[in-house]
Amino acid sequence: MKFPPFTDNSQSGEILSILAAGGTLTHREAMQLGIMCFTARITEIRAAGYNVICHMETSKNKHGKPIKYGRYSLIKGGSHE
């Protein structure tokens, strides 16, 4: 599936495909896909008119201390849906 103005093989297109299919992504998950500038790609997707939201989640790091991170998803009914 192609989402203007992003090509299927672009990083923004890959992220948008995952989110449009109902998936979510964190910065770490995006890095594992080879996407290093995840927040810049999210900014591009938002600038194209897609409603991407970030929910903060809490976990523990390897030292047992709490950390927070964002999980991004696409709101259904956005301007391109």
N, C-alpha and C positions, 0 to 999 in steps of 0.2 A: 504494500500500500504506500502511495506517495503522498506526502504532506507538503504543499507549497509553503514557503519558498525553499524548502530543504530537500536535498536529494536523498535517496534511500541509503547511500553509502557514506553520508556525512555523519559526523558525531551528533549533531542536533537532530538529524533525521532518525538516527538509531535510538536516541533517547525518546523522541516523540513517539516512535513506533511502540516502544515498551510501555510508555505512559498511556497511550491511546488504547492499548489492549487491556487496560485495567491494572497494569503493573505499577510498582513503585520503585524508586531508586534512592540510594544514599550515595554520598560522595565516595565512600569506600567501594561500594558495588560498581559505581561508574569507573573507578580506577582499575578494577579487575577486568573491565571490558576494554581497557586501553584509553579511556577518556580522562585526561589529566586536568583539563580546565572545565570541570563539570559546572560550576556556578556561572561561568561565562556562557556556556551553552544554554543553561536554564534562562539566563537573561535574554539571549537571542530568541528563544522560543516564546517567552513572554512578550517580547517586543513585536513578534509576529502575530500577536493577538490571542494566544492560547492561555487559558486560566490554569497556571501551575501553582499549586500551593505546597507549603512546607509544614509538616507536623513535627514538632520536636519530640524526640524519644530519649529515654535515659537507659543507660547500661552501665556496666562496670569495666574498668580497664584491667590490665594484667596485675595491677597492684591492689585491686579491690576497691578503688576509688570511683565514685560516680562520675560519669561523663554524659554530656548531651550531644546529640547529633540530629540533623534534619533528614526526614524521609519525604521525598517529593512525589506528588501524584498530580493527575490532571482532573480538574473539576468537569464533570459532564455538563453539557449545555453551554460550553464556552462559545466564543464567537466563531470558531471554525468547526463546530460539531453539528 
